[in-house]
Amino acid sequence: MHHGLNDVPRPLRRRGGPGRVIALLVAAGLALAGCSATDPAPVPAKEQRTSLTVGVVGSLTSFNAASATGDTAANRAVSALLDEKLGSLDGNLQVVPNNGLGRITRVEGDPLTVSYELFADRVWSDGTPVTLDDLLFGWAVTSHFFDDATYDANGQVVSGTRYFDTALPADPNARTTRPRLDRANDTLMLTYDQPFADWNRQWLLDRPVHVVAQRAGVSVKDLLTAILTAPEGDPQAPAAPNPVLAAAAQAWNTGFDVAPGTTPDPAGVVSSGPWTVSEITADTIQLARRDSYQGAHFPGLEGLTVRFFPDRAAQLSAIEAGTVDVANVGDLDVAERKTLTDAGFNVQVGPTSETLQLRFATTAASDLRQATTLSLDRASLVQDVLGAVRPDAQPLQSFLSSPATGQLYNDLVSGNGAPGMGADVNGARSALNDRAAVLRVAYDTTDPTASLVFPRLVSMAAKAGIAVRAATATEIPDATLSWVGEDESLYRSARDRIAEGIDGGDTEELFDDLTTHTDPVDVLSEAKLIDRSLFAAYAGVPLLERTGAVVSAAGVGGVTYTSEPNGLPPAFWTWSPPQS
């Protein structure tokens, strides 16, 4: 029981006055305080991460991924971080306007007139304003307006001049008049020679014109004057190269390349996006968030590291070791996926735009094409090849697109004439009048997926009396088992698919119609008709699409899947580091 001062026993009180009692109590308190354990020091707050590391296969060879020599997966990944444009592609490869930089507007459908508006307060990472001059230069690069070159069968220039050596060739349907500039309203206007389906994928902003001019040894004024006054190129009457345009083109073609064994000066890398390059080493690029950025993609991260790996095996090893937080790792097998998921990584698996199709040659007879198509149990084939990694995978139902394009693909395959997913052996035999036939197929024997598909074609077709065998090097194949990629644009994929093999009777006419549509709804309707035309002609058999995978470390937020093979996962501005 506790005793107060008034309860102290009388003998103690008689041995001294109240002062002595108080002194004893104070002394006792001091003694107790001296004997007690010291309070533990406060635990310092754990420092929160503010950056992530992205793992990319390949090496940095150029800061111009749009050039013919700079168009690599590694360079494109860096470009996706640094080079902001008026549009981008989302995880389903569909166009997302960048309304934080400006606006692209279809002003008129015929003649197709498109306006490009830039917001006035946007600046390059070196502080130089982003202006209509930059858009004008981007138009000069991508339009090939000034080229007067003639090419041989191998694509080599035999006469005239090709100025800007872009990775994508000039599209004959994308010809425009020279741009009109409205500087009072920060607007550039383009009028196309004819309606063009892909107008909303022409984003113009490219390398900064002031940097190109400096590296070309010309003034910005002289370069812009040349773009606004030099005559349009005519391959039928090639002229002497314009010296200012030629110098700018040479600077654009090679002036942003990274020479092997060299380390570029980070200060020389000028970006339009929210990052600035702070450090470059042999295998990494360090990016820092820049305060001068005024767009819509301001990242939550303060920094980002891009780490390059010589091959996919090294990339996967770095992920497992915890030195990479985000990566597009491509087509995982079952064991690789299990290893990553067991280690706590988030693995997002899905379809890509790269599709495997059996395409018949013009020499293949119509009844053989029909019989082969009917003989294939594509549902079984897809489950055999893809089911272990993607149990929900279905047979490809379009020549022009894949599930990689999301809802666009779903809309396209609704009523596009795609055949059933199972086999119709009786129908196949009937198409051949029960006679035996041979189908010689060319395919890459070193490709693991094609090597899984080919024997299944053999066994399925055999039930209909068709002997499928590999074409020899000296034979003309009846069909080719080949990968077809880059189908994010229905216009481009339709153009590429009718450039080889069998077409339907009206396929080319339908493509000409598609080219002139400028409303995405009309483009989709026309693409559906092209699919119907190809299916009706038994032009080939779409089989399956390659699988992709995006991996992120535990706790990393905001990382979404991309259908682009080797592409950087989209929307890096939504990424967040693990929280402790």
Residue pairs with C-beta under 8 A, 6 or more apart in sequence:
5 21
8 21
12 21
13 21
46 580
48 577
48 579
48 580
49 577
49 578
49 580
50 301
50 302
50 303
50 577
51 301
51 302
51 303
51 304
51 305
51 577
52 301
52 304
52 305
52 325
52 326
52 556
52 575
52 577
53 304
53 305
53 306
53 307
53 323
53 324
53 325
53 326
54 77
54 304
54 305
54 306
54 307
54 324
54 325
54 326
54 327
54 568
55 307
55 309
55 315
55 318
55 319
55 324
55 326
55 327
56 73
56 74
56 77
56 78
56 306
56 307
56 308
56 309
56 315
56 327
56 568
57 73
57 74
57 308
57 309
57 310
57 311
57 312
57 314
57 315
57 566
58 72
58 73
58 74
58 75
58 308
58 309
59 74
59 283
59 308
59 310
60 74
60 75
60 78
60 258
60 280
60 285
60 308
61 69
61 70
61 72
61 74
61 75
61 257
61 258
61 260
62 69
62 70
62 72
62 75
62 256
62 257
62 258
63 70
63 75
63 78
63 79
63 82
63 256
63 258
63 264
63 269
64 70
64 75
64 207
64 252
64 255
64 256
64 257
65 71
65 72
65 75
65 76
65 78
65 79
65 83
65 167
66 79
66 141
66 166
66 167
66 168
66 206
67 165
67 166
67 167
67 252
67 253
67 254
67 256
68 165
68 166
68 167
68 253
69 165
69 253
69 254
69 257
70 167
70 256
70 257
71 167
73 566
73 567
74 308
76 566
76 567
76 568
77 306
77 566
77 567
77 568
78 285
78 306
80 88
80 567
80 568
80 572
81 273
81 275
81 287
81 304
81 306
81 568
81 572
82 269
82 271
82 272
82 273
82 275
82 277
82 287
83 205
83 271
83 272
83 273
84 98
84 101
84 205
84 271
84 272
84 273
84 274
84 295
84 297
85 98
85 101
85 203
85 204
85 205
85 272
86 97
86 98
86 101
86 102
86 103
86 104
86 116
86 203
86 204
86 205
87 95
87 96
87 97
87 98
87 104
87 200
87 201
87 203
88 95
88 96
88 98
88 570
89 95
89 96
89 488
89 564
89 570
90 96
90 570
90 571
91 406
91 560
91 561
91 562
91 563
91 569
91 570
92 404
92 405
92 406
92 407
92 408
92 563
93 353
93 404
93 405
93 406
93 488
93 563
93 564
94 405
94 406
94 408
94 488
95 200
95 201
97 103
97 104
98 295
98 296
98 297
99 296
100 119
100 294
100 295
100 296
100 297
101 118
101 119
101 122
101 130
101 205
101 272
101 295
101 296
102 116
102 117
102 118
102 119
102 122
102 186
103 115
103 116
103 117
104 114
104 115
104 116
104 117
104 200
104 203
105 114
105 115
105 117
106 112
106 113
106 114
106 199
106 200
106 518
107 113
107 114
107 115
107 189
109 195
109 518
109 519
110 195
110 518
111 191
111 192
111 194
111 195
112 191
112 192
112 194
112 195
112 196
112 199
112 518
113 189
113 190
113 191
113 192
114 189
114 190
114 191
114 192
114 199
114 202
115 187
115 188
115 189
115 190
116 132
116 135
116 187
116 188
116 189
116 190
116 204
117 185
117 186
117 187
118 130
118 131
118 132
118 135
118 186
118 187
119 186
119 294
120 129
120 186
121 129
121 294
122 129
122 130
122 272
122 294
122 295
123 129
123 130
123 292
123 294
124 130
124 208
124 210
124 270
124 271
124 272
125 269
125 270
125 271
125 272
125 275
125 276
125 290
125 292
126 270
127 292
128 208
128 210
128 270
130 205
130 208
130 272
131 186
132 181
132 183
132 186
132 187
132 188
133 209
133 220
133 224
134 205
134 206
134 208
134 209
135 179
135 188
135 204
135 205
136 179
136 181
136 188
136 209
136 224
136 227
136 228
137 206
137 207
137 209
137 212
137 223
137 224
137 227
137 248
138 203
138 204
138 205
138 206
139 145
139 176
139 179
139 188
139 190
139 204
139 227
140 146
140 164
140 227
140 245
141 164
141 166
141 206
141 207
141 252
142 164
142 166
142 168
142 202
142 204
142 206
143 170
143 174
143 175
143 176
144 162
144 163
144 164
144 166
144 170
144 233
145 175
145 176
145 178
145 232
145 233
146 161
146 163
146 230
146 231
146 232
146 233
146 242
146 245
147 160
147 161
147 162
147 163
147 170
147 233
147 235
148 160
148 161
148 233
148 234
148 235
148 237
148 238
148 239
149 157
149 159
149 160
149 161
149 162
149 233
149 235
149 238
150 157
150 158
150 159
150 160
150 235
150 238
151 157
151 158
152 158
159 235
159 238
160 233
160 235
160 238
161 233
161 238
161 241
161 246
163 241
163 245
163 246
163 248
163 249
164 249
164 252
164 253
165 249
165 253
171 196
171 198
173 194
173 196
173 197
173 515
174 192
174 196
174 198
174 202
175 192
175 193
175 194
176 190
176 191
176 192
176 193
177 190
177 191
177 193
178 228
178 232
179 188
179 189
179 190
180 188
180 189
180 191
181 187
181 188
181 189
182 188
182 189
188 204
190 202
192 199
194 515
194 516
195 515
195 516
195 517
195 518
196 515
196 516
196 518
197 489
197 490
197 491
197 514
197 515
197 516
197 517
197 518
197 523
198 489
198 491
198 492
199 518
200 520
201 489
205 272
206 252
207 252
207 256
208 270
208 272
209 220
209 223
209 224
210 220
211 270
212 223
212 248
212 251
212 252
212 255
213 219
213 220
213 222
213 223
213 248
215 251
215 255
216 223
216 244
216 247
216 248
216 250
216 251
216 255
217 247
218 244
218 247
218 248
222 244
223 244
223 245
223 248
225 244
226 242
226 244
226 245
226 248
227 245
230 242
230 245
231 239
233 239
258 264
263 280
263 281
263 282
264 280
266 276
266 277
266 278
266 279
266 280
269 276
269 277
269 280
271 277
273 293
273 295
273 297
274 289
274 290
274 293
274 295
274 297
274 298
274 299
274 573
275 287
275 288
275 289
275 290
275 299
275 304
276 287
276 288
276 289
276 290
277 285
277 286
277 287
277 288
278 286
278 287
278 288
278 303
279 285
279 286
280 286
283 307
283 308
283 309
284 305
284 306
284 307
284 308
285 305
285 306
286 303
286 304
286 305
287 303
287 304
287 305
287 306
288 302
288 303
289 298
289 299
289 301
289 302
289 303
297 572
297 573
298 573
299 572
299 573
299 575
300 558
300 573
300 574
300 575
300 576
301 572
301 575
301 576
301 577
304 572
307 318
307 323
307 324
309 315
309 318
312 329
312 330
315 324
315 327
315 329
316 329
316 336
316 340
318 324
319 327
319 329
319 340
319 345
319 551
319 553
320 339
320 340
320 343
322 553
324 553
325 552
325 553
325 556
325 577
326 550
326 551
326 552
326 553
326 556
326 559
326 569
326 575
327 550
327 551
328 548
328 549
328 550
328 551
328 562
328 566
328 567
328 568
328 569
329 336
329 549
329 550
329 551
330 548
330 549
330 565
330 566
331 449
331 546
331 547
331 548
331 549
332 340
332 347
332 349
332 389
332 547
332 549
333 389
334 388
334 389
337 347
337 349
337 389
337 549
340 347
340 551
341 347
344 553
344 554
345 551
345 552
345 553
345 554
346 551
346 552
346 553
346 554
346 556
346 559
347 549
347 550
347 551
348 549
348 550
348 551
348 552
348 559
348 560
348 561
349 389
349 390
349 547
349 548
349 549
349 561
350 390
350 403
350 404
350 547
350 548
350 549
350 561
350 563
351 390
351 393
351 402
351 403
351 404
351 545
351 546
351 547
351 548
351 563
352 402
352 404
352 545
352 546
352 547
352 548
352 563
352 564
352 565
353 402
353 404
353 405
353 485
353 486
353 487
353 488
353 545
353 563
353 564
353 565
354 402
354 483
354 484
354 485
354 545
354 546
354 565
355 396
355 402
355 483
355 484
355 485
355 487
355 542
355 543
355 544
355 545
355 546
356 396
356 449
356 450
356 453
356 481
356 482
356 483
356 484
356 543
356 544
356 545
356 546
357 396
357 399
357 481
357 482
357 484
357 540
357 541
357 542
357 543
358 372
358 441
358 457
358 479
358 480
358 481
358 540
358 541
358 543
359 479
359 480
359 482
359 500
359 501
359 502
359 539
359 540
360 369
360 372
360 478
360 479
360 501
360 502
360 538
360 539
360 540
361 476
361 477
361 478
361 479
361 480
361 501
361 502
362 501
362 502
363 476
363 478
364 439
364 478
364 479
364 502
366 538
367 431
367 432
367 433
368 432
368 437
368 439
368 466
368 478
369 502
369 537
369 538
369 539
370 428
370 431
370 538
371 428
371 429
371 431
371 432
371 437
371 464
371 466
372 428
372 439
372 461
372 464
372 466
372 468
372 479
372 538
372 541
373 419
373 428
373 538
373 541
374 419
374 423
374 424
374 425
374 427
374 428
374 431
374 464
375 423
375 424
375 425
375 428
375 460
375 461
375 463
375 464
375 466
376 423
376 457
376 460
376 461
376 541
377 421
377 422
377 423
377 460
378 395
378 396
378 421
378 422
378 541
378 543
379 394
379 395
379 421
379 422
380 422
380 456
381 395
381 453
381 456
381 457
381 460
381 543
381 544
382 393
382 394
382 395
382 543
382 544
383 393
384 452
384 456
385 449
385 452
385 453
385 456
385 544
386 393
386 544
386 547
387 393
389 547
390 547
393 544
393 547
394 403
394 421
395 421
395 542
395 543
395 544
396 402
396 542
396 543
396 544
396 545
397 413
397 416
397 418
397 542
398 409
398 412
398 413
398 416
398 418
398 531
398 542
399 493
399 497
399 530
399 531
399 534
399 535
399 539
399 540
399 542
400 412
400 487
400 490
400 493
400 494
400 497
400 527
400 530
400 531
401 408
401 409
401 412
401 487
401 490
401 493
401 527
402 409
402 487
402 545
402 563
403 409
403 545
404 487
404 488
404 545
404 563
404 564
405 487
405 488
405 563
406 563
408 490
408 524
411 524
412 490
412 524
412 527
412 528
412 531
413 531
414 528
415 528
416 528
416 531
416 532
416 535
417 531
417 532
417 535
417 536
418 531
418 535
418 542
419 535
423 460
423 463
425 463
425 464
428 461
428 463
428 464
428 465
428 466
429 464
429 465
432 464
432 465
432 466
434 465
435 465
436 465
436 466
436 467
437 465
437 466
437 467
438 466
438 467
438 468
438 469
438 478
439 461
439 466
439 467
439 468
439 469
439 478
439 479
440 469
440 470
440 471
440 472
440 475
440 476
440 477
440 478
440 479
441 454
441 457
441 468
441 469
441 470
441 471
441 477
441 478
441 479
441 480
441 481
442 470
442 471
442 477
442 479
442 480
442 481
443 450
443 451
443 453
443 454
443 470
443 480
443 481
443 482
444 450
444 481
444 482
445 451
445 470
447 483
449 544
449 546
450 481
450 483
453 481
453 543
453 544
454 468
454 470
454 481
457 468
457 481
458 468
458 469
461 467
461 468
462 468
471 477
471 478
479 540
480 501
483 546
484 493
484 496
484 497
485 565
486 492
486 493
486 496
487 493
487 496
488 564
490 514
490 523
490 524
490 527
491 514
491 515
491 523
494 511
494 514
494 527
494 530
495 511
497 530
497 534
498 507
498 508
498 511
498 530
498 534
501 539
501 540
502 534
502 537
502 538
502 539
502 540
503 533
503 534
503 537
503 539
504 532
504 533
504 534
504 536
504 537
504 539
505 533
505 537
506 533
507 530
507 533
507 534
507 537
507 539
510 526
510 529
510 530
510 533
511 530
513 526
514 523
514 526
514 527
514 530
517 523
517 526
534 540
546 565
548 561
548 562
548 563
548 564
548 565
550 559
550 560
550 561
550 562
550 569
552 559
552 569
553 578
554 578
555 577
555 578
555 579
556 575
556 576
556 577
556 578
557 574
557 575
557 576
558 571
558 574
558 575
558 576
559 569
559 575
560 569
560 570
560 571
560 574
561 569
562 568
562 569
562 570
